Amino acid sequence: MPRFSIITPVHLWSQGRVNDFLRCIQSVRNQTFKDFEWIVVNDGSTMPFLWHSIEDIAKVFTQPHLERVVAYNKAFSEMSGEWVVFLDSDDEIDPQSLEKLDKIIKDNPKYSLFNFGCKFIHKDGKETFRDPFEPKREKVGHEVFGGGNIVNGTFIFKKKVWEEMGGFPDQDIENVDCSEINYGGVRNLSMCSPWDFSAYYQLKYPEVRKYFMVDHEMEKDKIVKELGNPWGQDWALWYTYTRKYHSLPIKEYLYWVHPR
């Protein structure tokens, strides 16, 4: 069993995206800690790419363009590592990221969930930093919190957490009663729609509706706010896991984001 499973969904639709992915690949190759597997899901890319060129460090799976949530669930079903690490195809991880995470895990054996900071590398070369998110601890898990507080790649969790609490919902869910959030009564929900995705999690966790419902007086025809790709999806998974587990915040900037 490898120490880490790095998971990366990839949809290459422009040369810019290909260039970003090449940078991402190099960041994995540069890792000083080598006990990992890399699960790459090619989510229906339309740009040519030599996928066999990364087979020395990655297990590549290909699917039609089914969107990010579906790609993540595919990767979850294939992973075998003890700990799960997210890496978007247009971002990087610090060369010592896995080495530092391994030490953090060893130094804090009672934790099954960690989160840490990230570095934003802007197009003009300027760098800014975001500290780890530190919601208040409750006896079990953390306080209720809304979106925008966590970035994909800035949290890791034990595989056993996924085995116990699950990943993302299935792509399509039939006959969901959305009446209580004024979202079309009984209907089918697609997890590839940011509005359907939002509706699903507001039904699952009614306490978060205050963050994701539009003011009825201001916008009478729009009730549910979207939970978009990727920030909303990242929030949803981390929120789910912090209903039961405490996350230990680590002030290290191990994940490097390249804003567009």
C-alpha positions, 0 to 999 in steps of 0.5 A, a space after each residue: 500500500 503506498 503512503 499517498 494516492 494523488 488524484 488528478 482529474 484532467 480535461 485538456 481542451 486548449 493548449 494553455 491547459 496542456 501547458 498547465 498540465 505539463 507543469 503539474 506533471 513536473 511538480 509530481 516528478 519533483 517530489 522528494 518523497 516517492 512512496 505514492 501512486 498518482 491516479 490521473 483520470 482523463 475526463 474526455 480531453 479534446 487536445 492531443 496528449 501523449 498519455 503514455 509519457 506519464 505511465 511511469 509515474 501515473 495510472 491513467 484512466 480515460 472516460 468520456 467528458 463526464 465532469 469533475 465529480 464523476 472523474 473523482 469518484 472513478 479515481 476513488 474506486 481505483 486508489 490504494 494509498 493510505 492517504 488521499 491527496 488532491 491535485 488539480 491539473 493546472 496547479 502544482 505541489 511543493 517539491 517537499 509536499 509529500 515529505 512534509 505531509 508524511 512527517 506531519 502524519 507521523 507527528 500527529 497520529 490521532 488525526 485522520 484529516 489535515 488542512 494547510 495553506 496555499 501559495 497563489 502564483 499570479 500571472 505577473 509573478 507576484 505571490 500571495 499566500 492563504 493560511 489554513 482554514 481554522 473553523 471552531 472545533 465542536 465536541 464532534 467535528 467543526 462548526 457550521 461554515 459556508 463556502 470559499 473557505 477551503 481550496 482543492 488540494 489544501 486538505 488530505 484525509 485517510 482512505 478510511 474516511 472515504 471508506 466510512 463517509 463516501 466521496 461525491 454522490 453518483 452522477 445522477 440521482 432520481 426522484 429527489 423531493 426539493 420542495 423545501 428549498 423551492 427547487 422544482 418539487 420532486 425532480 432528478 438531480 445531476 451532480 454535474 450541474 452546480 445548482 443541482 449539486 448545491 440543492 443536494 447538499 442543502 437537503 443533506 445539510 439544512 444548516 448550510 442553507 443560509 450560505 447558499 440561498 438567494 435573497 427571495 426579495 431581491 431575486 424571486 426566480 433564483 432560489 438556490 445559489 450554485 456550488 460550482 466547480 471546483 470551489 463548491 465541490 471542494 467545500 462539500 467534501 471537506 464539510 462532510 468530513 468535518 461533521 465527524 472528524 477534526 482537521 488539524 490546520 498546518 501553517 505550511 504552503 504546500 499547494 501552489 495555485 495558478 489563478 486565471 
